[in-house]
Amino acid sequence: MTSSLKPLLAAALLIAGASTAQAHQVWLENAGGQARLHFGEFNDNLRETSPGSLDKFKGVPVLEQRAGTASQKVEGKLTKDAFAYTVTGNADTLFAAATYPLIDRSKRNLPAMYWQPSARWVASLAQPVAPGQALDLVPTGKPGQLKVVFNGNPLPKAKVQLVSPAGWSREAESAADGTVEFLTPWKGQYVAEVHHTDKTPGEAQGEKYGEASYVTTLSFVQAEGAVSPPLPPAPEKH
């Protein structure tokens, strides 16, 4: 490889890595007192591993556990394919925000991007949950209804994607009050996802950024319903 091509290749790899990270999501699974925060793509049954992409995060995210009005912080550990936590008691909701390094876009003459992937898990859609994060996706308590909130206010016209236990997805746009509605006919785990970009410059991790990109998931398990086909096999890693 010529020396003139090396900077171009480095820039291409940097852009590809940033794009891959942003295309991913984090989501929570909780069963038997063990919660796991995965990084990858739920609908493709892709879970990133360590050593690998899981190591790019800045430390192990702290898990917030809530039951009624009581809340507590739960420390976790990095495992081969997830951040793992031991959850005590019956939680109504769990939340974790993972810290990813600012994405350098100087090769494209763009300011750095702050990318914030977060995940919420709820025990039931029948119980409303109060939003508490920058970009949040919570159940309202009405059957199949979720609400998108950004900085404490309802977020209209947000695209929300719901992935079923079988891996198929449906998309809906939030109304003026931030709500969306879905049918959940299958039993098993669902993961909903919402993105939002804020063009307001700011500072995070001691560095300045030009815009912020948020992606938040909401996962829950439907106890009753039709039997769903399984998720597709996990893709092979080369």
MOSULWO-V556246 format. One line per field, one symbol per residue. ss: DSSP state (H for helix, E for strand, L for the rest). A space follows every 50 residues. Layout:
BEGIN
ss = ???
END
This chain:
BEGIN
ss = LLHHHHHHHHHHHHHHHHHHHHHLEEEEEEELLEEEEEEEEHHHLEELLL LLHHHHELLLLLEEEEELLEEEEELLEELLLLEEEELLLLLLEEEEELLE LLELLHHHLLLLEEEEEEEEEELLLLLLLLLLLLEEEEELLLLLEEEEEE LLEELLLLEEEEELLLLLEEEEELLLLLEEELLLLELEEEEEEEEEEELL LEEELLEEELEEEEEEEEEEEELLLELLLLLLLLLLLL
END
